[in-house]
Amino acid sequence: MNQHSPIDTPNTELAKYVADEARRALVARVGEKIRKLGIEHVYFQFVSVTGRVMGKSVPAAHWAAIANKGVQLWYGAIADVCADRRGNYIGYGSNAAELVALPDPETFCQLPWNPRIGRVFCTVFRHREEEVNPGGFLTSDARGNLRRIHDKFKRDHGGLHLRIGCEPEMMWLKRGPDGKFAGGTTKPFAYHIDQFEQLSHVILKVNDYARAMGLDMIQSDHEDAPGQVELNITFDDPLRNADRLTTYRQICAQVARENNLIATFMTKPFMGMSANGCHHNVSLWTGGEDILNPLGHDGELPGMEELFTYRKGGKNEFLRDDGHWMPPETGLHAIGGMLRHLPALTCIGASTVNSYRRLADLGFWAPVYADWGFQNRTVAVRVSAPGRLEYRAVDSLVNPYLMAGALLVAFDDGLVGRIDPGTPEQRNIYEAMEAGKIVHRIPSDLREALDALEKDRVIADGALPDEMMRCFMHLKRDEWERFIATVTEWDFDRYLEFLP
């Protein structure tokens, strides 16, 4: 890597980002916090197309210089540094340049399990010396894309903005002597306090780490699969919410290491039992302000104040003045946009082969039909409370940055086109269908979902711009091909001694 100080071409996105005076002040504040907390190394991390956390470690003594220079990694890091089944690197070739990851200093935080290390999320740019668009935003950067999509939405709709709260389900599983899965840690009893108590040492540690990193955990319960727990985080701005869900996964992985367990966000580990969903509760607002929530910390916070900030107040544009469950016009048009683009949204919210095991196990309120209703858990879009929509066709392996961006694009289409979602369905959707209602099913497998996303140019072009769509499709088409080309235990059980 070139050790000389980089010279940024004026007026590139990268140069403007580095020159921003507000950011410079934040960089200086982080430097002071590094000194006070005794931080020795900083993880410069960004999020890949699949939601994986990538990056480099930088000695804290070099914070001031690297914060404006950035760390460099081969472009393929944004696509998980992997090859397809034919041996071709996914997303970018071996001769591609190196991306530049510049830290967003407001996301800096000390790691509670290793106080000598800090972490910061990054925005990703094209290399300064690229022939095409040097120093431009890298369009395969899911996190950067979400910020830009939300900013555009706010400009286009007079300050209207999105707030999201997620319900990430995951399972704590036993790890055997060989390091592999060895069964669940608890019995599959939903809401059972005794089962919850068996995992209390794990859950309490997760909560301790979460508070130290700015996550306001509001409630939790034991779900109805072995070792399945849902811990919910206070809703907020979509970028901060996605950062917190990503951080939560990292926290669970750390607690699993400490307890020799497996923390799995895999969508459907067990057939005949509930899967790991990640319902997204969404609403559109005007106004409000960012409020600091120190989460019980006295004195020096272990991270930047912005990390402990939540958007509060303002007007919920999904809530009628009389408090009725029926959303006002803004909410109805947003639902209309979601329903129109549901097949493409499914591809982003259910992004793995295993995701469709969840959608095939119909006895567990699988949200497979493109309809909406009040408190109706059998449809894909549920008004879960006055002023709030719950998008249900999304699971815990979702890339939350892609999902939030796609929802914003669908909302935009619904608002601009004034799309009518139709009458809310209050019956169980299966009973309604038996009575003659015609309802479209969302995609049944990953290949069908990928086809739907490719055909939906509103979502594809708006939520997965340029190189993002190319990388996403390459990764996911390859995943499908690998699945189809794999002989499984199911194949042996069904066909090995089959006599036609």
C-alpha positions as CSV (number, residue, x, y, z in Angstrom):
1,M,0.0,0.0,0.0
2,N,1.2,3.5,-0.8
3,Q,2.7,5.0,2.4
4,H,2.6,8.6,1.1
5,S,-0.2,10.9,2.2
6,P,-3.0,10.7,-0.3
7,I,-3.8,13.7,-2.4
8,D,-7.6,13.9,-3.0
9,T,-8.8,15.3,-6.3
10,P,-11.1,18.3,-5.4
11,N,-14.8,17.9,-5.6
12,T,-14.8,14.1,-5.5
13,E,-17.2,12.5,-2.9
14,L,-14.2,11.3,-1.0
15,A,-12.5,14.7,-0.9
16,K,-15.7,16.4,0.2
17,Y,-16.2,13.8,3.0
18,V,-12.7,14.4,4.3
19,A,-13.0,18.2,4.1
20,D,-16.2,18.4,6.0
21,E,-15.6,20.5,9.1
22,A,-18.2,18.8,11.2
23,R,-16.6,15.5,10.6
24,R,-13.1,16.9,11.3
25,A,-14.4,18.0,14.7
26,L,-15.8,14.5,15.4
27,V,-12.4,12.9,14.4
28,A,-10.7,15.1,17.0
29,R,-13.3,14.1,19.6
30,V,-12.7,10.4,18.9
31,G,-8.9,11.0,19.3
32,E,-9.6,12.5,22.8
33,K,-11.9,9.6,23.7
34,I,-9.2,7.1,22.6
35,R,-6.8,8.8,25.0
36,K,-9.2,8.8,27.9
37,L,-10.3,5.2,27.5
38,G,-6.9,3.8,26.9
39,I,-7.7,2.4,23.5
40,E,-4.8,0.7,21.7
41,H,-6.4,-0.6,18.5
42,V,-9.4,0.4,16.4
43,Y,-11.4,-1.9,14.1
44,F,-12.2,0.0,10.9
45,Q,-15.3,-2.0,9.8
46,F,-17.7,-1.9,6.9
47,V,-20.6,-4.1,5.9
48,S,-20.5,-6.4,2.9
49,V,-23.3,-7.1,0.4
50,T,-24.5,-10.0,2.6
51,G,-24.3,-8.0,5.8
52,R,-21.0,-9.5,7.0
53,V,-18.7,-7.2,9.0
54,M,-15.3,-6.7,7.2
55,G,-12.4,-4.4,7.7
56,K,-9.0,-3.9,9.2
57,S,-7.4,-3.1,12.6
58,V,-5.4,0.1,13.0
59,P,-3.2,1.0,16.0
60,A,-4.9,3.8,17.9
61,A,-1.7,5.9,17.6
62,H,-2.4,6.3,13.9
63,W,-6.1,7.3,14.4
64,A,-5.7,10.9,13.3
65,A,-3.9,10.1,10.1
66,I,-5.9,7.0,9.0
67,A,-9.2,8.7,9.8
68,N,-8.7,11.0,6.9
69,K,-6.7,8.6,4.7
70,G,-8.8,5.5,5.2
71,V,-7.9,1.9,5.1
72,Q,-7.6,0.1,1.7
73,L,-8.8,-3.4,0.9
74,W,-9.3,-5.2,-2.4
75,Y,-12.8,-4.4,-3.9
76,G,-13.8,-8.0,-3.5
77,A,-14.0,-7.5,0.3
78,I,-17.3,-5.9,-0.2
79,A,-18.6,-9.2,-1.7
80,D,-17.2,-11.4,1.1
81,V,-13.9,-12.3,-0.7
82,C,-15.1,-15.4,-2.3
83,A,-15.2,-17.2,-5.7
84,D,-18.3,-18.7,-7.4
85,R,-18.5,-22.5,-8.1
86,R,-16.7,-22.0,-11.4
87,G,-13.7,-20.3,-9.7
88,N,-14.5,-16.7,-10.7
89,Y,-14.2,-14.1,-8.0
90,I,-17.6,-12.7,-7.1
91,G,-18.2,-9.0,-7.7
92,Y,-14.7,-7.9,-8.7
93,G,-11.7,-9.5,-10.5
94,S,-8.3,-10.1,-9.1
95,N,-6.9,-7.1,-10.8
96,A,-9.5,-4.7,-9.4
97,A,-8.3,-1.7,-7.4
98,E,-8.5,-1.2,-3.6
99,L,-11.5,0.4,-2.0
100,V,-11.1,3.2,0.5
101,A,-13.0,2.8,3.8
102,L,-13.2,6.1,5.8
103,P,-14.5,6.0,9.3
104,D,-17.8,7.6,10.4
105,P,-16.4,8.9,13.8
106,E,-19.8,9.3,15.4
107,T,-20.0,5.4,15.4
108,F,-16.9,5.0,17.5
109,C,-17.2,2.7,20.6
110,Q,-15.0,0.8,23.0
111,L,-15.5,-3.0,22.9
112,P,-16.9,-3.9,26.4
113,W,-15.3,-7.4,26.2
114,N,-11.9,-6.1,25.2
115,P,-11.5,-2.5,26.5
116,R,-8.2,-2.0,24.7
117,I,-10.0,-2.1,21.3
118,G,-12.4,0.3,19.8
119,R,-14.6,0.0,16.7
120,V,-15.9,2.4,14.1
121,F,-18.2,1.9,11.1
122,C,-16.9,3.2,7.7
123,T,-18.3,4.6,4.5
124,V,-16.7,3.0,1.4
125,F,-15.4,4.9,-1.6
126,R,-13.8,4.0,-4.9
127,H,-10.0,4.3,-5.1
128,R,-8.5,7.8,-5.5
129,E,-6.7,6.8,-8.6
130,E,-9.5,5.0,-10.5
131,E,-9.9,5.9,-14.1
132,V,-13.7,6.0,-13.8
133,N,-15.2,8.1,-11.0
134,P,-12.1,8.3,-8.8
135,G,-13.0,8.9,-5.1
136,G,-16.7,8.3,-5.8
137,F,-19.1,6.5,-3.4
138,L,-18.8,2.7,-3.9
139,T,-22.3,1.7,-5.0
140,S,-21.9,-1.8,-3.6
141,D,-21.6,-0.3,0.0
142,A,-24.9,-1.2,1.5
143,R,-24.4,1.1,4.5
144,G,-23.5,4.1,2.5
145,N,-26.3,3.5,0.0
146,L,-28.9,3.5,2.9
147,R,-27.7,6.9,4.1
148,R,-28.0,8.3,0.6
149,I,-31.4,6.6,-0.1
150,H,-32.8,8.0,3.1
151,D,-31.4,11.5,2.5
152,K,-33.1,11.5,-1.0
153,F,-36.4,10.3,0.5
154,K,-36.4,13.1,3.0
155,R,-35.6,15.7,0.4
156,D,-38.3,14.4,-2.0
157,H,-41.0,14.2,0.7
158,G,-40.6,17.4,2.6
159,G,-38.6,16.0,5.6
160,L,-40.7,12.8,5.9
161,H,-38.3,10.2,7.4
162,L,-38.3,6.5,8.3
163,R,-38.0,4.9,11.8
164,I,-37.5,1.2,12.2
165,G,-37.5,-1.3,15.1
166,C,-36.5,-4.9,14.5
167,E,-37.4,-8.1,16.3
168,P,-34.4,-10.3,15.7
169,E,-34.9,-13.9,16.7
170,M,-31.9,-16.2,17.2
171,M,-31.1,-19.5,18.9
172,W,-28.5,-20.5,21.5
173,L,-27.3,-24.0,20.7
174,K,-24.9,-26.4,22.3
175,R,-21.5,-27.0,20.8
176,G,-20.2,-30.5,21.0
177,P,-16.6,-31.7,21.6
178,D,-16.0,-31.6,17.9
179,G,-17.1,-28.0,17.8
180,K,-20.2,-28.7,15.9
181,F,-23.9,-28.4,16.7
182,A,-25.0,-30.7,19.5
183,G,-28.7,-29.7,20.1
184,G,-30.6,-26.9,21.7
185,T,-29.9,-25.4,25.1
186,T,-33.6,-25.2,26.2
187,K,-36.9,-26.8,25.4
188,P,-39.2,-25.3,22.7
189,F,-41.7,-23.6,25.1
190,A,-42.8,-20.1,24.0
191,Y,-42.8,-17.4,26.7
192,H,-41.8,-19.9,29.3
193,I,-39.9,-18.1,32.1
194,D,-38.2,-21.3,33.3
195,Q,-36.7,-21.8,29.9
196,F,-35.7,-18.1,29.7
197,E,-34.1,-18.5,33.2
198,Q,-31.9,-21.3,31.9
199,L,-30.4,-18.8,29.5
200,S,-30.3,-15.9,31.9
201,H,-26.5,-15.9,32.3
202,V,-26.2,-15.5,28.5
203,I,-29.0,-13.0,28.1
204,L,-27.7,-10.8,30.9
205,K,-24.2,-10.7,29.4
206,V,-25.7,-9.8,26.0
207,N,-27.6,-7.0,27.7
208,D,-24.5,-5.8,29.5
209,Y,-22.5,-5.5,26.3
210,A,-25.5,-4.0,24.5
211,R,-25.9,-1.1,27.0
212,A,-22.1,-0.5,26.8
213,M,-22.4,-0.1,23.0
214,G,-25.5,2.2,22.9
215,L,-28.2,-0.5,22.4
216,D,-31.4,0.2,24.4
217,M,-32.8,-3.3,24.9
218,I,-36.5,-2.9,25.7
219,Q,-37.9,-6.4,26.1
220,S,-37.1,-10.1,25.6
221,D,-38.7,-13.5,25.7
222,H,-38.1,-17.2,25.0
223,E,-39.7,-18.2,21.7
224,D,-41.0,-21.6,20.6
225,A,-37.9,-23.4,19.3
226,P,-34.9,-24.8,21.2
227,G,-32.8,-22.1,22.7
228,Q,-34.7,-19.4,20.7
229,V,-34.7,-15.9,22.2
230,E,-35.9,-12.6,20.9
231,L,-34.3,-9.4,22.3
232,N,-35.8,-6.2,21.0
233,I,-34.0,-2.8,20.5
234,T,-35.7,0.6,20.7
235,F,-36.8,1.8,17.2
236,D,-34.8,4.6,15.6
237,D,-33.4,6.1,12.4
238,P,-32.8,3.3,9.9
239,L,-29.1,3.7,9.7
240,R,-28.6,3.7,13.4
241,N,-31.0,0.8,13.7
242,A,-29.1,-1.3,11.1
243,D,-25.8,-0.5,12.9
244,R,-27.3,-1.7,16.1
245,L,-28.6,-4.9,14.7
246,T,-25.2,-5.6,13.2
247,T,-23.6,-4.8,16.6
248,Y,-26.1,-7.1,18.3
249,R,-25.0,-10.0,16.1
250,Q,-21.4,-9.3,16.9
251,I,-22.3,-9.2,20.6
252,C,-24.1,-12.6,20.4
253,A,-21.1,-14.1,18.7
254,Q,-18.8,-12.9,21.4
255,V,-21.0,-14.2,24.2
256,A,-21.3,-17.5,22.4
257,R,-17.4,-17.7,22.4
258,E,-17.3,-17.0,26.1
259,N,-19.8,-19.8,26.9
260,N,-18.8,-22.4,24.3
261,L,-22.2,-22.1,22.6
262,I,-23.4,-21.5,19.0
263,A,-25.3,-18.2,18.5
264,T,-27.2,-18.9,15.3
265,F,-29.2,-16.4,13.2
266,M,-29.8,-19.2,10.6
267,T,-33.3,-18.8,9.5
268,K,-34.6,-22.4,9.8
269,P,-32.4,-24.8,11.8
270,F,-35.4,-27.1,12.8
271,M,-38.3,-28.1,10.6
272,G,-41.6,-28.4,12.4
273,M,-40.6,-25.6,14.8
274,S,-40.6,-21.8,14.5
275,A,-37.9,-20.1,12.5
276,N,-35.7,-17.1,13.2
277,G,-37.7,-14.2,11.8
278,C,-36.7,-10.5,12.0
279,H,-40.0,-8.6,11.7
280,H,-39.4,-4.9,10.8
281,N,-41.8,-2.5,12.5
282,V,-41.8,0.7,10.4
283,S,-43.4,4.2,10.4
284,L,-42.9,7.5,8.7
285,W,-42.5,10.7,10.7
286,T,-42.0,14.4,10.4
287,G,-40.1,16.4,13.0
288,G,-38.6,15.1,16.2
289,E,-35.2,15.5,17.7
290,D,-32.2,13.3,18.6
291,I,-32.1,12.7,22.4
292,L,-29.1,11.3,24.3
293,N,-29.8,8.1,26.3
294,P,-26.7,7.3,28.4
295,L,-28.2,4.0,29.4
296,G,-27.0,4.4,33.0
297,H,-23.5,5.4,32.3
298,D,-22.0,8.0,34.5
299,G,-19.0,10.1,33.5
300,E,-17.1,9.2,30.3
301,L,-19.3,7.3,27.8
302,P,-17.6,4.2,26.3
303,G,-18.5,5.5,22.9
304,M,-19.5,8.7,21.1
305,E,-22.6,10.5,22.3
306,E,-24.2,10.0,18.8
307,L,-24.0,6.3,19.4
308,F,-26.3,6.7,22.5
309,T,-28.7,9.0,20.6
310,Y,-32.3,8.1,19.6
311,R,-34.8,10.0,17.5
312,K,-37.8,11.0,19.6
313,G,-40.9,13.0,19.2
314,G,-42.4,14.5,16.1
315,K,-45.5,13.4,14.2
316,N,-46.1,9.8,13.3
317,E,-47.6,10.1,9.8
318,F,-49.0,6.5,10.0
319,L,-51.1,7.4,13.0
320,R,-54.6,8.9,12.7
321,D,-55.5,11.7,15.0
322,D,-58.3,9.6,16.5
323,G,-56.0,6.7,17.1
324,H,-57.9,4.3,14.9
325,W,-56.1,1.3,13.5
326,M,-56.8,2.3,9.9
327,P,-53.7,4.2,8.7
328,P,-54.2,7.7,7.2
329,E,-53.5,8.3,3.5
330,T,-49.7,8.3,3.9
331,G,-49.7,4.9,5.6
332,L,-52.2,3.4,3.1
333,H,-50.1,4.5,0.2
334,A,-46.9,3.2,1.9
335,I,-48.7,-0.2,2.3
336,G,-49.7,0.0,-1.4
337,G,-46.0,0.4,-2.3
338,M,-45.0,-2.5,-0.2
339,L,-47.6,-4.9,-1.6
340,R,-46.8,-3.9,-5.2
341,H,-43.1,-4.7,-4.7
342,L,-43.5,-7.6,-2.2
343,P,-41.8,-10.3,-4.5
344,A,-38.7,-8.1,-4.9
345,L,-38.7,-7.2,-1.2
346,T,-38.9,-10.9,-0.3
347,C,-35.6,-11.5,-2.2
348,I,-33.9,-8.9,0.1
349,G,-35.6,-9.9,3.4
350,A,-35.4,-13.7,2.7
351,S,-32.0,-13.8,1.0
352,T,-30.8,-17.3,1.5
353,V,-31.7,-20.8,0.3
354,N,-32.6,-21.7,3.9
355,S,-34.9,-18.6,4.2
356,Y,-37.5,-20.5,2.1
357,R,-37.7,-23.4,4.6
358,R,-39.3,-20.8,6.9
359,L,-41.8,-19.8,4.2
360,A,-42.6,-23.4,3.4
361,D,-43.5,-24.5,7.0
362,L,-47.0,-23.0,6.8
363,G,-48.2,-24.1,10.3
364,F,-46.1,-21.4,11.9
365,W,-47.7,-18.2,10.6
366,A,-45.4,-18.1,7.6
367,P,-46.1,-14.7,5.9
368,V,-46.4,-16.1,2.4
369,Y,-49.4,-14.2,1.0
370,A,-49.3,-10.7,-0.4
371,D,-52.0,-9.1,1.7
372,W,-52.4,-6.8,4.7
373,G,-54.6,-6.5,7.8
374,F,-54.9,-5.4,11.4
375,Q,-53.2,-7.7,13.9
376,N,-53.3,-10.4,11.2
377,R,-50.3,-12.7,11.6
378,T,-51.1,-14.7,8.5
379,V,-50.3,-12.0,6.0
380,A,-47.1,-10.3,4.9
381,V,-47.9,-6.8,6.1
382,R,-49.6,-6.4,9.5
383,V,-50.7,-3.2,11.2
384,S,-49.4,-4.3,14.6
385,A,-50.6,-1.2,16.4
386,P,-52.1,2.1,15.5
387,G,-49.3,4.1,13.7
388,R,-47.0,1.1,13.0
389,L,-46.6,-1.5,10.2
390,E,-44.9,-4.8,10.7
391,Y,-43.2,-6.3,7.6
392,R,-43.1,-10.0,8.3
393,A,-41.4,-11.6,5.2
394,V,-37.9,-11.0,6.6
395,D,-35.6,-13.2,8.6
396,S,-32.6,-12.9,10.9
397,L,-30.0,-13.3,8.2
398,V,-31.2,-10.1,6.5
399,N,-28.8,-7.4,5.5
400,P,-30.7,-4.6,7.4
401,Y,-29.1,-1.8,5.3
402,L,-30.5,-3.3,2.1
403,M,-33.8,-4.0,3.7
404,A,-34.3,-0.5,5.0
405,G,-33.3,1.0,1.6
406,A,-35.7,-1.3,-0.3
407,L,-38.6,-0.4,2.0
408,L,-37.8,3.3,1.5
409,V,-37.9,2.8,-2.3
410,A,-41.2,0.9,-2.0
411,F,-42.7,3.6,0.2
412,D,-41.6,6.3,-2.3
413,D,-43.3,4.5,-5.1
414,G,-46.5,4.1,-3.1
415,L,-46.5,7.8,-2.0
416,V,-45.7,9.2,-5.5
417,G,-48.1,6.8,-7.3
418,R,-50.8,7.1,-4.5
419,I,-51.1,3.3,-4.6
420,D,-54.3,1.9,-3.1
421,P,-53.5,-1.3,-1.0
422,G,-57.2,-2.4,-1.0
423,T,-59.3,-3.5,2.0
424,P,-57.5,-4.9,5.0
425,E,-58.0,-8.6,5.5
426,Q,-59.3,-9.4,8.9
427,R,-59.8,-13.2,8.4
428,N,-57.1,-15.8,8.7
429,I,-55.7,-15.7,5.1
430,Y,-56.2,-19.4,4.6
431,E,-59.9,-19.2,5.6
432,A,-60.3,-16.2,3.3
433,M,-58.8,-18.2,0.4
434,E,-61.0,-21.2,1.1
435,A,-63.9,-18.7,0.9
436,G,-62.8,-17.8,-2.6
437,K,-60.4,-14.8,-2.1
438,I,-57.6,-14.7,-4.7
439,V,-54.3,-13.8,-3.1
440,H,-50.9,-13.9,-4.8
441,R,-48.1,-15.9,-3.1
442,I,-44.7,-14.4,-2.5
443,P,-41.7,-16.3,-4.1
444,S,-41.4,-20.0,-3.0
445,D,-37.6,-20.3,-3.3
446,L,-34.5,-18.2,-3.8
447,R,-34.4,-18.6,-7.6
448,E,-38.0,-17.3,-7.9
449,A,-37.2,-14.4,-5.6
450,L,-34.1,-13.5,-7.6
451,D,-36.1,-13.5,-10.8
452,A,-38.7,-11.2,-9.2
453,L,-36.0,-8.8,-8.1
454,E,-34.5,-8.6,-11.5
455,K,-37.8,-7.8,-13.1
456,D,-38.7,-5.1,-10.5
457,R,-36.6,-2.2,-11.8
458,V,-38.0,0.2,-9.2
459,I,-36.5,-1.8,-6.3
460,A,-33.5,-3.1,-8.3
461,D,-32.4,0.3,-9.5
462,G,-33.5,2.3,-6.5
463,A,-32.4,0.1,-3.6
464,L,-29.5,-1.8,-5.2
465,P,-27.8,0.8,-7.5
466,D,-25.2,-0.1,-10.1
467,E,-22.5,-2.4,-8.7
468,M,-24.7,-3.4,-5.7
469,M,-27.1,-5.2,-7.9
470,R,-24.4,-6.9,-9.9
471,C,-22.6,-8.2,-6.7
472,F,-25.8,-9.2,-5.0
473,M,-27.1,-11.2,-8.0
474,H,-23.7,-12.9,-8.5
475,L,-23.5,-13.9,-4.9
476,K,-27.1,-15.2,-4.7
477,R,-27.3,-16.9,-8.1
478,D,-24.1,-18.8,-7.1
479,E,-25.7,-19.7,-3.8
480,W,-28.7,-21.2,-5.6
481,E,-26.5,-23.0,-8.1
482,R,-24.4,-24.5,-5.3
483,F,-27.6,-25.7,-3.6
484,I,-29.0,-27.3,-6.7
485,A,-25.7,-29.0,-7.4
486,T,-25.4,-30.5,-3.8
487,V,-26.4,-34.1,-2.9
488,T,-27.9,-34.0,0.6
489,E,-28.9,-36.5,3.2
490,W,-32.5,-36.0,2.0
491,D,-31.4,-37.3,-1.4
492,F,-29.9,-40.4,0.1
493,D,-32.9,-41.1,2.3
494,R,-35.3,-40.7,-0.5
495,Y,-33.6,-42.2,-3.6
496,L,-30.7,-44.5,-2.6
497,E,-32.7,-47.7,-2.6
498,F,-35.6,-46.4,-4.7
499,L,-36.9,-48.8,-7.3
500,P,-39.0,-47.0,-9.8
